[in-house]
Amino acid sequence: MSVDAVTQAVGLINHVWLAILGDEHHREFVGVRYVGHGWDDDPYWLLWFQKRPGVYRLELKGAVPQKEYDWLADFLIKYFPARTEPAFHGLSALEKLLRDSEVFDTRPGDGSGGCPCHAIDHEHARRRFEDLADGCGVPQKGHATDIPPDFFFAGHLSLAHRADAGTVITAKSQTYWRVEMSEDYRVLGEDGTFITLLEKGSVDRNFPGLDLTSFLYRRFIAGWSRSCDASSQTECRWEGDGFFFRSDGLTLDCKTCSQIRRVILQTTIVTKPGVRLMPPVDDDKEGMKQEC
């Protein structure tokens, strides 16, 4: 990663979320409850929203200078579903086991002091995080790097930003991220005990990537537009055939599938009237149908 580009991207994103959290009207408009920021292998943000019982993790995977932009940043979108929502049932058997394990037995901090969002005194300080009394819904910090990188994956997000002009926000995902078993596979615990059998022909994973990704994308756009006082906004969508995976329990084989749709969503937010932003070149759009 370019250190300068990463520093700029992290700083601006933190500024945007703090501006949203610091204004009651912005916070309600975006629908965000809490935001956490941290680093492990990469910088990341944890996002709790009003209309989702689970928690998003947005991981910054790279940020580089880009022609006609200050920087281009790429993110992975992951989602830790609550056990009670449909998305949980779309997880693989191993993801469900992990989500149900002590790895996710986390509770909010109980430190004294001011507001958990702004580090200043507010009248709600004493009742902070009451809605997380049954758990935060995120992995314990010490286990985060032990989770396989493809677990809980929902989609991609990218930002191309120019300070004097605006930002292009792009989301990519599929209607479902599906894994079908090509052979019987016995799932074993760490101690070697039998847990379950994944039968040949069964679907082990069917995670609703587009639904989860587009939810975060829409709220990201709402927050970004509010915080930067956008003067105009345009949207485009691309759609094409998606793919699924066949697994024998050890390897994955990718297959195209017209029933699964691959989708790219893109919004251009202009902050200076009269400026025209050209989105970065993206080979992923080739062969996809465009709607604007």
C-alpha positions in Angstrom: 0.0 0.0 0.0 1.0 3.6 -0.5 1.3 5.0 3.0 0.3 8.5 1.9 -2.8 7.3 0.1 -3.8 5.0 3.0 -3.4 7.8 5.5 -5.5 10.1 3.3 -8.2 7.5 2.8 -8.4 6.5 6.5 -8.4 10.1 7.7 -11.2 11.2 5.4 -13.4 8.1 6.1 -13.0 8.7 9.8 -13.9 12.3 9.4 -17.0 11.4 7.5 -18.3 8.9 10.1 -17.5 11.3 13.0 -19.4 14.1 11.2 -22.3 11.7 10.8 -22.3 10.5 14.4 -21.9 14.1 15.7 -25.1 15.3 14.1 -28.4 13.8 15.2 -30.1 14.5 11.9 -27.3 13.0 9.8 -27.1 10.0 12.1 -30.9 9.3 11.7 -30.7 9.9 7.9 -27.9 7.4 7.4 -29.4 5.0 10.0 -26.1 4.3 11.8 -26.0 3.3 15.4 -22.3 2.9 16.1 -19.0 2.9 14.3 -15.7 1.2 15.4 -12.3 1.7 13.8 -9.3 -0.5 14.2 -6.3 -2.2 12.6 -5.1 -5.8 12.3 -3.6 -6.8 9.0 -5.4 -3.9 7.4 -7.4 -0.9 8.6 -11.1 -1.7 9.1 -14.4 -0.2 10.3 -17.2 -2.0 12.2 -20.6 -0.6 11.4 -23.9 -1.1 13.3 -27.1 0.1 11.6 -30.6 0.6 12.7 -32.2 -1.6 10.1 -29.8 -4.5 10.2 -29.4 -6.8 13.2 -25.9 -7.9 12.2 -22.7 -6.0 11.9 -20.7 -4.9 8.9 -16.9 -5.0 8.6 -15.3 -2.8 6.0 -11.7 -3.7 5.3 -9.3 -1.4 3.4 -7.3 -3.7 1.2 -5.4 -1.0 -0.8 -5.1 2.7 -1.5 -3.0 4.2 -4.3 -2.7 7.5 -6.1 -4.8 7.5 -9.2 -4.8 9.6 -12.4 -7.3 12.4 -12.1 -7.9 11.5 -8.5 -6.1 12.1 -5.2 -6.4 8.4 -4.4 -8.3 5.2 -5.2 -9.2 2.9 -2.2 -10.5 -0.7 -2.4 -12.4 -2.4 0.4 -13.9 -5.8 1.2 -17.4 -5.8 2.7 -18.0 -8.5 5.2 -21.2 -9.1 7.3 -21.6 -10.9 10.6 -25.3 -11.8 10.6 -27.3 -12.2 13.7 -28.5 -15.7 14.3 -32.1 -14.6 13.9 -31.9 -13.2 10.4 -32.2 -15.0 7.0 -28.6 -14.1 6.0 -27.3 -16.4 8.9 -28.9 -19.4 7.2 -27.0 -18.5 4.0 -23.6 -19.0 5.7 -21.6 -22.2 5.2 -21.6 -24.9 7.8 -18.1 -23.7 9.1 -19.2 -20.1 9.1 -22.2 -20.9 11.2 -20.1 -22.9 13.7 -17.8 -20.0 14.0 -20.6 -17.4 14.4 -22.1 -19.6 17.2 -18.8 -20.1 19.0 -17.1 -18.2 21.8 -15.2 -16.2 19.2 -18.3 -14.0 18.9 -18.9 -13.8 22.7 -18.2 -10.1 22.9 -19.7 -7.4 25.1 -19.3 -3.6 24.9 -16.8 -1.8 27.1 -18.0 -0.5 30.4 -15.5 2.2 31.0 -16.6 5.4 32.7 -16.5 8.8 31.1 -18.3 10.6 28.4 -20.1 9.7 25.2 -18.9 6.5 23.5 -19.2 8.2 20.1 -17.6 11.6 20.7 -15.5 11.3 23.9 -17.4 14.2 25.4 -20.1 14.4 28.0 -23.7 13.7 26.9 -26.8 12.8 28.9 -27.0 9.4 27.4 -23.5 8.4 28.6 -24.8 6.2 31.4 -27.0 4.1 29.2 -24.6 3.6 26.4 -24.7 0.4 24.4 -27.9 -0.9 26.1 -29.0 -2.4 22.8 -25.7 -4.5 22.8 -26.3 -6.1 26.2 -26.7 -9.5 24.6 -23.5 -9.1 22.6 -21.8 -6.9 20.1 -22.1 -9.3 17.2 -18.4 -9.1 16.2 -15.4 -11.4 16.8 -13.1 -10.9 19.7 -10.1 -8.8 18.8 -7.6 -11.6 19.6 -9.3 -14.0 17.1 -9.9 -11.6 14.2 -6.8 -12.6 12.2 -7.5 -16.3 12.7 -10.8 -16.1 10.7 -10.3 -17.4 7.1 -10.3 -14.3 4.7 -13.2 -15.5 2.7 -15.5 -16.1 5.7 -18.5 -13.7 5.9 -17.6 -12.1 2.5 -20.4 -10.1 0.9 -18.9 -7.8 -1.8 -16.4 -5.1 -2.7 -16.5 -1.3 -2.3 -14.2 1.3 -3.9 -13.7 5.1 -3.5 -12.0 7.3 -6.1 -11.7 10.7 -4.4 -10.6 14.2 -5.5 -10.7 16.8 -2.9 -11.7 19.7 -5.2 -14.2 17.8 -7.2 -15.9 14.8 -5.6 -16.0 11.1 -5.2 -16.9 8.0 -7.3 -18.3 5.2 -5.1 -18.5 1.7 -6.6 -20.0 -1.5 -5.2 -19.6 -5.0 -6.7 -21.3 -8.2 -5.7 -23.6 -11.0 -6.8 -27.2 -11.8 -5.9 -25.8 -14.9 -4.1 -22.4 -16.3 -3.2 -23.2 -20.0 -3.6 -21.1 -23.1 -2.9 -22.4 -26.5 -4.0 -20.8 -29.8 -2.9 -19.4 -32.0 -5.6 -18.5 -34.8 -3.2 -19.6 -35.9 0.3 -17.6 -34.1 3.0 -17.4 -34.8 6.7 -17.0 -31.6 8.8 -14.9 -32.3 11.9 -14.2 -30.3 15.0 -10.8 -29.2 16.2 -10.5 -32.4 18.3 -11.4 -34.6 15.3 -15.0 -35.3 16.4 -17.7 -35.6 13.7 -20.0 -32.5 13.4 -22.0 -32.8 10.2 -22.0 -34.3 6.7 -22.1 -32.1 3.7 -23.7 -34.3 1.0 -22.9 -34.3 -2.6 -25.2 -32.0 -4.5 -26.2 -30.0 -1.5 -25.7 -26.2 -1.2 -23.3 -25.4 1.7 -23.3 -21.6 1.2 -25.9 -19.2 -0.3 -25.0 -15.8 1.1 -27.1 -12.9 -0.2 -24.2 -10.8 -1.3 -26.0 -8.1 -3.4 -28.6 -7.4 -0.7 -26.0 -7.0 2.0 -23.6 -5.0 -0.2 -26.2 -2.6 -1.6 -27.5 -1.8 1.9 -24.0 -0.6 3.0 -23.4 1.1 -0.4 -26.6 3.1 -0.1 -25.8 4.2 3.5 -22.3 5.1 2.5 -23.6 7.3 -0.3 -26.1 8.9 2.1 -23.4 9.7 4.6 -20.8 10.9 2.1 -23.3 13.2 0.4 -24.4 14.7 3.6 -20.9 15.2 5.0 -19.5 16.8 1.9 -22.6 18.9 0.9 -22.8 17.4 -2.6 -24.1 19.6 -5.4 -25.1 16.8 -7.8 -25.2 13.0 -7.9 -25.5 10.5 -10.7 -26.0 6.7 -10.6 -25.3 3.8 -13.0 -25.7 0.0 -12.7 -24.2 -2.9 -14.7 -25.4 -6.4 -14.7 -24.2 -9.7 -16.1 -24.0 -13.5 -15.6 -22.6 -14.5 -12.3 -20.9 -17.6 -11.1 -21.0 -20.3 -8.3 -18.5 -22.6 -6.8 -18.4 -26.4 -6.7 -16.4 -27.8 -3.7 -15.2 -31.2 -2.7 -14.5 -29.9 0.8 -10.9 -29.0 0.0 -10.9 -27.2 -3.4 -13.2 -24.8 -5.2 -14.1 -24.9 -8.9 -15.7 -21.8 -10.4 -18.7 -22.1 -12.8 -20.6 -19.4 -14.7 -24.4 -19.2 -14.0 -27.0 -17.1 -15.6 -29.4 -17.5 -12.7 -27.0 -15.7 -10.4 -26.5 -12.1 -11.4 -23.2 -10.2 -11.1 -23.9 -6.5 -10.4 -21.9 -3.3 -10.3 -23.4 -0.2 -8.7 -21.7 3.2 -9.1 -22.5 6.7 -7.8 -20.6 9.9 -8.8 -20.9 12.6 -6.1 -19.8 16.1 -7.3 -19.0 18.7 -4.7 -18.0 21.5 -7.1 -20.7 22.8 -9.5 -19.6 22.4 -13.2 -17.1 19.7 -12.5 -17.3 16.5 -14.5 -15.8 13.4 -13.0 -14.8 10.4 -15.2 -14.9 7.1 -13.2 -11.7 5.1 -13.2 -11.3 2.5 -16.0 -12.8 -0.8 -14.8 -12.4 -4.0 -16.8 -15.0 -5.8 -14.7 -17.7 -3.9 -16.6 -16.8 -5.6 -19.9 -19.7 -7.7 -21.3 -22.1 -6.4 -18.7 -25.4 -4.5 -19.5 -25.3 -0.9 -18.4 -28.3 1.0 -17.0 -28.0 4.7 -16.1 
